[in-house]
């Protein structure tokens, strides 16, 4: 059994080239709660009976769970952006610009194989393999860049300038996590009066990666056009 799950999300909350005026709070918030919950299981059973009996069973399962990655190993990172760009803001209350990423991958991948052979000479062999690849890549940004809105020519400042509020809170947060369980079970049995051979091999592997970038900042906000 093979499974591939891909999420490539982009979440934005922003104001651009605008004048914001509030008698209360001004809040700009982007939140992403992308979740992959994958359970993959494979079971293979084989049996053989005869004077010369043989039974072979092979079971494999794999899962690729990707947030902000493509199946080819490239693709564009997921984004969670909250920002004010070339915006003047006047709030009686608080000014909050917040980007919050809470991506989660929960993967369970299991493979099992069982074989039994019965005869005068019997051979039983099994192999089981389970693999999981879990990757998260998200750019999380919260920022204020510029406090002077521009006109239609994108050059001439218009309106009021500056950021005014009882408090300003600009922050980016990342709570992404990966939980992975992989298991492989191989069982073989042989019954024979003259001779028996049993072979069992089980392998499991999990690769987990979180490569997020998190930024929170204010620049070009000095109250001047």
C-alpha positions as CSV (number, residue, x, y, z in Angstrom):
1,X,0.0,0.0,0.0
2,X,1.4,3.4,-1.0
3,X,-0.2,6.7,-0.1
4,X,0.8,10.4,-0.9
5,X,-0.8,13.4,0.7
6,X,0.2,17.0,-0.3
7,X,-0.9,20.4,1.0
8,X,0.3,23.6,-0.6
9,X,-1.6,26.3,1.2
10,X,-1.2,30.1,1.1
11,X,-3.0,32.2,3.7
12,X,-2.8,36.0,3.7
13,X,-4.4,38.8,5.7
14,X,-3.2,42.3,4.8
15,X,-3.9,45.9,4.0
16,X,-1.9,47.7,1.4
17,X,-1.8,51.4,0.3
18,X,-4.6,52.2,2.7
19,X,-5.6,54.4,5.6
20,X,-7.0,52.6,8.6
21,X,-8.9,54.5,11.3
22,X,-10.6,52.7,14.2
23,X,-12.3,53.8,17.4
24,X,-11.3,50.4,18.8
25,X,-8.7,47.8,17.9
26,X,-7.2,47.1,14.5
27,X,-6.4,43.4,14.0
28,X,-4.8,41.7,11.0
29,X,-4.5,38.0,11.6
30,X,-3.6,35.0,9.3
31,X,-3.9,31.5,10.7
32,X,-3.1,28.1,9.1
33,X,-4.1,24.8,10.7
34,X,-3.2,22.4,7.8
35,X,-3.4,18.8,9.0
36,X,-2.5,15.4,7.5
37,X,-3.7,12.3,9.3
38,X,-2.6,9.2,7.5
39,X,-2.8,5.5,8.4
40,X,-1.4,3.0,6.0
41,X,-1.3,-0.8,6.6
42,X,-0.4,-3.8,4.5
43,X,-0.9,-7.5,5.4
44,X,0.4,-10.4,3.3
45,X,-0.2,-14.1,4.1
46,X,1.1,-17.2,2.3
47,X,0.8,-20.9,2.9
48,X,2.3,-24.0,1.3
49,X,1.6,-27.7,1.8
50,X,3.2,-30.7,0.0
51,X,6.1,-33.1,0.0
52,X,8.3,-30.2,-0.8
53,X,6.5,-27.2,0.5
54,X,7.4,-23.5,0.2
55,X,5.6,-20.3,1.2
56,X,6.8,-16.8,0.6
57,X,5.1,-13.6,1.7
58,X,6.2,-10.0,1.2
59,X,4.3,-7.0,2.6
60,X,5.2,-3.3,2.0
61,X,3.6,0.0,2.9
62,X,4.7,3.6,2.4
63,X,3.4,7.1,3.0
64,X,4.6,10.5,1.8
65,X,3.0,13.4,3.7
66,X,4.0,16.8,2.5
67,X,3.1,20.3,3.5
68,X,4.7,23.0,1.4
69,X,6.5,20.5,-0.8
70,X,5.8,18.9,-4.1
71,X,6.0,15.2,-4.8
72,X,9.1,15.9,-6.9
73,X,10.9,17.3,-3.8
74,X,10.5,20.9,-5.0
75,X,7.4,23.0,-5.1
76,X,6.6,26.3,-3.3
77,X,6.6,26.6,0.4
78,X,3.3,27.1,2.2
79,X,2.7,30.7,3.4
80,X,1.1,32.3,6.3
81,X,1.3,36.1,5.9
82,X,-0.2,39.0,8.0
83,X,1.0,42.5,7.1
84,X,0.4,46.2,6.6
85,X,2.3,47.6,3.6
86,X,2.3,51.3,3.0
87,X,-0.5,51.8,5.4
88,X,-1.2,54.5,8.0
89,X,-3.1,53.3,11.0
90,X,-4.9,55.2,13.8
91,X,-6.4,53.0,16.5
92,X,-7.9,54.1,19.9
93,X,-7.2,50.6,21.1
94,X,-4.5,48.0,20.1
95,X,-2.9,47.3,16.8
96,X,-2.3,43.6,16.3
97,X,-0.6,42.0,13.3
98,X,-0.3,38.2,13.7
99,X,0.7,35.2,11.6
100,X,0.1,31.8,13.2
101,X,1.1,28.4,11.7
102,X,-0.1,25.3,13.4
103,X,0.6,22.6,10.8
104,X,0.5,18.9,11.8
105,X,1.3,15.6,10.4
106,X,0.2,12.4,12.1
107,X,1.3,9.3,10.3
108,X,1.0,5.6,11.1
109,X,2.6,3.1,8.6
110,X,2.6,-0.6,9.3
111,X,3.5,-3.6,7.1
112,X,3.1,-7.3,8.1
113,X,3.8,-10.6,6.4
114,X,3.2,-14.1,7.5
115,X,4.0,-17.4,5.8
116,X,3.8,-21.1,6.9
117,X,4.9,-24.2,5.0
118,X,4.2,-27.8,5.9
119,X,5.7,-30.9,4.2
120,X,8.5,-33.4,4.3
121,X,10.9,-30.6,3.4
122,X,9.5,-27.1,3.9
123,X,10.7,-23.5,3.6
124,X,9.0,-20.4,4.9
125,X,10.2,-16.9,4.1
126,X,8.7,-13.5,4.8
127,X,9.7,-9.9,4.3
128,X,8.0,-6.7,5.6
129,X,8.9,-3.1,5.0
130,X,7.3,0.2,6.1
131,X,8.5,3.7,5.3
132,X,7.2,7.2,6.0
133,X,8.4,10.5,4.7
134,X,6.9,13.6,6.5
135,X,8.0,17.1,5.6
136,X,6.7,20.6,6.5
137,X,7.9,23.8,5.0
138,X,6.1,27.0,5.8
139,X,7.0,30.7,5.6
140,X,5.4,32.5,8.5
141,X,5.6,36.3,8.4
142,X,4.0,39.2,10.3
143,X,5.2,42.7,9.6
144,X,4.6,46.3,9.0
145,X,6.5,47.8,6.1
146,X,5.9,51.5,5.4
147,X,3.4,53.9,7.1
148,X,2.6,56.2,4.1
149,X,0.0,55.1,1.6
150,X,0.6,56.0,-2.0
151,X,-1.7,57.2,-4.7
152,X,-2.5,55.6,-8.0
153,X,1.0,56.4,-9.4
154,X,2.5,54.3,-6.5
155,X,5.0,57.2,-6.0
156,X,3.1,60.1,-4.4
157,X,2.1,59.7,-0.7
158,X,-1.5,60.5,0.1
159,X,-3.6,60.9,3.3
160,X,-2.2,60.8,6.8
161,X,1.1,59.1,7.8
162,X,2.3,57.1,10.7
163,X,1.1,54.4,13.1
164,X,-0.9,55.4,16.2
165,X,-2.3,53.0,18.7
166,X,-2.4,52.4,22.5
167,X,-0.1,49.4,21.8
168,X,1.3,47.6,18.8
169,X,1.9,43.9,18.7
170,X,3.5,42.3,15.6
171,X,4.4,38.7,15.9
172,X,4.8,35.4,14.0
173,X,4.3,32.1,15.6
174,X,5.0,28.5,14.5
175,X,3.7,25.4,16.3
176,X,4.1,22.8,13.6
177,X,4.7,19.3,14.6
178,X,5.1,15.7,13.3
179,X,4.1,12.5,15.0
180,X,5.2,9.3,13.2
181,X,4.9,5.6,13.9
182,X,6.3,3.0,11.5
183,X,6.4,-0.7,12.1
184,X,7.2,-3.9,10.2
185,X,6.4,-7.4,11.3
186,X,7.5,-10.6,9.6
187,X,6.6,-14.1,10.7
188,X,7.5,-17.4,9.1
189,X,7.0,-21.0,10.1
190,X,7.9,-24.4,8.6
191,X,6.9,-27.9,9.6
192,X,8.8,-30.8,8.1
193,X,9.9,-34.3,8.9
194,X,13.1,-34.2,7.0
195,X,14.1,-30.5,7.2
196,X,12.8,-27.0,7.6
197,X,14.1,-23.5,6.8
198,X,12.5,-20.2,8.0
199,X,13.6,-16.7,7.1
200,X,12.0,-13.5,8.4
201,X,13.1,-9.9,7.7
202,X,11.3,-6.7,8.9
203,X,12.5,-3.2,8.2
204,X,10.9,0.2,9.0
205,X,12.0,3.8,8.5
206,X,10.7,7.3,9.1
207,X,12.1,10.6,7.8
208,X,10.7,13.7,9.5
209,X,11.6,17.3,8.5
210,X,10.3,20.7,9.5
211,X,12.1,23.6,7.7
212,X,9.9,26.6,8.5
213,X,11.0,30.2,8.3
214,X,9.4,32.6,10.8
215,X,9.7,36.4,10.7
216,X,8.2,39.3,12.6
217,X,9.3,42.9,12.1
218,X,8.6,46.6,11.6
219,X,10.4,48.8,9.1
220,X,10.0,52.0,7.2
221,X,7.5,53.3,9.8
222,X,8.8,56.7,11.0
223,X,5.7,58.9,10.5
224,X,7.2,60.6,7.5
225,X,5.9,60.5,3.9
